[in-house]
Amino acid sequence: MSRVVEGLELEAISEEELSEVLDTKELVFARISPAQKLQIVKALQKKGEVVSVTGDGVNDAPALKNADMGVAMGIIGTDVAKEAANMILMDDNFSSIVAAVEEGRTIFENIKKFIAYVLTSNVPEITPFIAYVLLSIPLPLTVVLILAIDLGTDIVPSLGLGAEKAETDVMRKPPRKKTERLLTRNLLGMSYGIVGMAQAASGFTSYFIVLFKGGWTWGQDLPSDDPMYRTAITAFFASIIICQIADVLICRTRRQSIFSVGLFTNKLIYVGIATELTLLFLISYVPILNTFFGTARLSWWHYLLSVPFAIAIIIGDETRRFCSSCPLPSDAHPCQRVVAYIVSSE
């Protein structure tokens, strides 16, 4: 349904009637006064809408000032309009507004990707200390190796996520709510409850396999300079790095398959992965770094221990994306709605 409302008609209707008129799917206001423009802005805001107003003249100033985003024309706009606006459109081209919205959405999404990636490694970093206290086992990961992850291996991949291009459906999404936060329950659940726990499981698996294979028995104390203990904590460290490589790949997109964006479209991601692997090999094989970090040389099979977990992270997240992209029928069972909410990363 479409409708055209002129200024004289707008004068004759009440606020309640105007609110009903604003629910019209296709609505045009014509020949309205500056005061009526302001009236429309406030009516939309009262309905909880985020209102953007474009204008170039002195008469547009009240609406530009009161809108959530006032956009003045940079070429033909008056100084009064420019002063009242939040943003000035330098080329007077409305398509630039679309480009700006796309860029803003991309930045918001990339910040979420960055947060999801950085938060994930917190789980395999803190669980070793919990296990050390509760299970009375040798500490699986030392503080200096945690710093190597947070201040070394995670830096460049995080920057790569910040430079990720927009997903192809970024402009097909409805506007997000004003109350939406960067940290949502779903994002925290995915980072801490699923991917983070998978990384922790990978680390503990590598750690205990190395210890048991070396003849360790439960409850046995190991000195910090014991070669078997050093190999075990290095294997735990390597597991986190390998799983974080899988994590940075799945964080490149939030809704679409990682294969749809092109595997090699973001070179900085692969520079980050190369940096992670380089630091891992240096910490594992350079003698002076072995002494500083308390690590030991790893054999090839130590690295393979965490590969199944990394593959599972990628396959699991691709499955989540597929499930979240399937339309939910209007008569869906409550259990289906719960599953749809869980698999969503928004």
Secondary structure, DSSP 8 states (H G I E B T S, - for coil): -EEEEEHHHHHHS-HHHHHHHTT-SEEEEES--HHHHHHHHHHHHHTT---EEEE-SGGGHHHHHHSSEEEEESSS--HHHHHH-SEEETT--THHHHHHHHHHHHHHHHHHHHHHHHHHTHHHHHHHHHHHHHH----SS-HHHHHHIIIIITHHHHHHHHT----TTTTTS----TT--SS-HHHHIIIIIIIHHHHHHHHHHHHHHHHHHTT--TT----TT-HHHHHHHHHHHHHHHHHHHHHHHHTT-SSS-TTTS-TTS-HHHHHHHHHHHHHHHHHHH-HHHHHHHT-----HHHHHTTHHHHHHHHHHHHHHHHHHHS---TT--HHHHHHHHHH---
